[in-house]
Amino acid sequence: MSKLKRNERIGAIVKILCDSPNKVFTLNYFTLIFDSAKSTISEDLVIVKKIMEELSLGKVVTIAGASGGAKYVPMMGREEKHALIEQICEDIKKPERVMPGKYLYMADILYNPVYTKGIGDIFAEKFSEDHTKVDYVLTIETKGIPIAMMTARGLNVPLVIARHENKVTEGSKISINYISGSTGSLQTMYISKKAIKKDSNVLIVDDFMKAGGSAKGMTQLVQEMDCKVAGICVLFDTTVPSQKLVDKYISLIKYEGIDTNDEILVHPNYEYL
């Protein structure tokens, strides 16, 4: 391959970094691809870093030293975050979403890749710093999986799914019983003993929180695995009950319920945006 011009190298570097968020690429990796000196690649990375930050497209972290390199951290500007969550709220407010029993139809939102990628990037950004290092993302089947997957991608860590049923194909399990905040019923969740290594930091991600029963159950699972909970993230939570079964969590949308006119009361939680 012939030598690439600087603008061509920069385009390729941006593509490589953005395709693998939070993965460190060494200078040697780029020098071999582009057949260029380390000093040249370092100058390219400075330009990439400046462009990404000026346009709020993310953050490029450079790592010094003999084995140094760079990694891309998903980041969104404040206005972009607000616009995304406000758009989701407007989508939720559509009256046709109200189903019998005052339930909301949410599948099209939770499985929309544009929404889930943006939500995952918001969560990943908050836990990409070294002092909050995350080794795994944990969710419970099934609606929280897309958001959790995008969060795991942004953090470059494995996704682990707690199951409602004991599947023999996953080997020996750890199980706990918990009270579902949505239904008030006693349920069981299972996780394979091989899914998470001991002493890991685990980020819990889910789509919805009412009383916090599922989040509390996943917290107990993490503790049973001799691991630590790095944080809890949900797309939206209810304002009632105000006291949840978990103390600290991040919620992007507040859901107040459906009034007598079938108007859906929901608004962004700007505290975390």
N, C-alpha and C positions, 0 to 999 in steps of 0.2 A: 504494500500500500504506500502511495506517495505521501510525503509529509503534508500535514494539514496546516492550514492557516490558523491564526489565533482565533478568529471568530468561529471557525469550524470546531476547534478544540473546545471552546467555551460552550458551544451548543451541545457537544457530546458530553462534557463534564456535567452540565445541568441535568441532562437526561439520565445519566448513570446515578447521580446522587439522589434525584427525586424518585427514581424507581425503587430505591432501597433506603427508605428513611432510617435514620439512627444507626446505619451501618458505616463503620469507619473504612474508608478506602485509603490505602497508603500512597505516598508519592511514587513509590516504585511501581505500583499498579498502573498509575497513569503514564509514567515514563515508558513502560513497556508497550502500552497500547499506542501511544502517540509518537514513540521513538524521539522523545524530547528530553532535554536536561531537566533536573529537579528544579533549578532556578526558574526555568521557563514555566513549568507547571505551577510553581508557587505564585508567580505573577498572575497566571490564569485564575487561580483560586481566589486571589485578592479581588479580581474584577468580578468573578461570580458572586462572591460574598457581598460585595457592595451593591450589585444589581438586585440580588434577592431581597436584601434588607430595605433598600430604597423603595421597592415596589411592593413590600409586604407580602412577598411570595414564599417566605420561609426564612430560616436562619441556617447559614453554613458555618459550622464550627471547625476551625483549624486546630490541629494538634501538633505541638512542637516536638522536636527530638528526632533521633535517628530513624525511628519507626513511625514518625508522625504522618499525618495525612489530613483528611477532612471527612465530615459527615454532614448530612442534611437533616435538620430538625423541622418538622412541620410547624408552621406558625401562620396565623391569620391576623390581619389588622383588626383593630377594634370595630371599625365600621363594617368590615366584611363579616365578622362574627355576628354583629347585631342584625345585619341584613339577612343572614342565613336563618337565625333563630326566629326573627320576626316573620319571615316567609313561611316557616314551618307552622308558626302559631296561626297565621292567616289561613293556611291550608286546613289546620285542625278545626277551625271555627265554622267550616262549611256545614250547614244544617243537615245535609243528607247523611252525615256521619253518625247521627244519633240513631241508635238501634233500640228495639224493645228492651226494657229493663234499665234504660239510661246508660247503656254501654256505648262506647265509641268504636267505630271502625277505623283502625290505624295501620293495617297491613301495608297499604300502598306507601305510607310514609316510612315505616320501619324497613321496607325493602327497596326504597329508592336509593340507588347508589350515589347520587349527587348529595342527598341529605346525609346518608350514613358516613360518607367519606369526610364531609365537613365536620360532623359531630365527632368522628374518630380523631380527626386532626386537632380539634379543640382539647379533647381529653389527653391526647398524646403530648401536646405542647406543655400541659400542666405537669406532666410527670416525666419529662425528658431531662431534667436537671440531674446532676450526679447525686445530689443529696436525697433524691427520691427515686433511686434506681429501681426499676421494675424488671423482674425476671419472667413473670407470666401474667397473662390476663385471664381472669376467670369469669364465666357467666353461666346462667342456667338456661336450659332449652325452654322455648325456642325463639321467641320474638326478639330477645336481646342479642342473638348471635351476630346479625349483620353489623351492629354498632360495635360490638366487642371485637369482631374480626378486623374492622377498620382501625380500631384503637391499637390492636396488637400489631397490625402492619406499620402504623405510625411509630410504634416503639421498637419495632424489629424484635419482637419476642413471640413465643408460642401462645396460642389460644387453647384454653382448657375449658371443656363444657361439662357442667354438672348435669346428671341425668335424673329424670323422674323414675326411670325403670332400671332394674339391675340387668345389664347386658353381659352375658357370659363371655362374649368375645373380647372384653376389656380386662379380663383377669380379676384378681382379688380387688375388693373395693373397701372404701371407707364410706359409711352412711350416717346421716343424722336425720332426726325428725324435727320439723319446724311448723309453725303456724303460719299459713298463708294470710297476708294482710288483705288480699282481695276477696277471698272467700271465707276466711275464718276457720278453714278446715285444717286438720292435721295432715301433713304431707311428708314425704321422704325424698331426700336427694342423695345421689350416689356419685362418687368420683373414684377413678382408678388410682390405686396406690402408686402406680408408676408414672402418673401424669405430672406430678410436681415433685421436684427434688427438695430434700430437707433444707431448712434454713433459707429458703427463697423468699423474695418479696413479691407479693401477689396483688395486682390491681383488680378489684371487683367492678364489673361493668354490667349494667342492666338497662332495660328500656323504661321501666315504670316502677315507682315506689309509692305504696299507700301507707301501710304501717311500718314497713321495713322488715317484714318477716323473711322474705327471700334473701335479702342482704344479710340479715342476722344469721340465717342458716349457712350461707356461703362463708361468712366470717368464722363460724364454728368449724366448718370443714377445713379452712386454711389453718386454723389453730391445731386441729387434729393431725394435720400433716407436718406439724412442728415448723410452721412458716409464719411470716408476718404479713399483715394486711397493709399494703402501701397506701391504699385509698379506696374510696367507693365513689363511682360515677354513675349517674342515671340521666336519661334524657329528660324526663319530667317526673315530678312528684306532686302529691295532693297536698293542699293546705290543711286538710282535716283527715286524720288527726295531726295536730301540730307537733306532738311528741312522738318521735319515731323510736323503733327498737334499736337503731344505731345512732351514735352521737354525731359523727362527722361524715359528711358526704357532699358531693358536688351535684347540683341539679341545674339544668339549663332552662327548664320551663316549669312554671307553676300552674297547676290545674286546680281550679276552685270548684268545678262541678258543672252541672247543667241546670239552668233555672226553669221556672214553670213555663216559660215560653220556648223551651227547647233551645235556648241560646247557650252556646258553649263558652264558659268563662275560663280563659287561658291567657297567660302573658309571659314574656321572657323574664328570666331571672338574671337581671343585669349584674348582680353581684359577682357572678363567675364568668362574665363575658368581657 
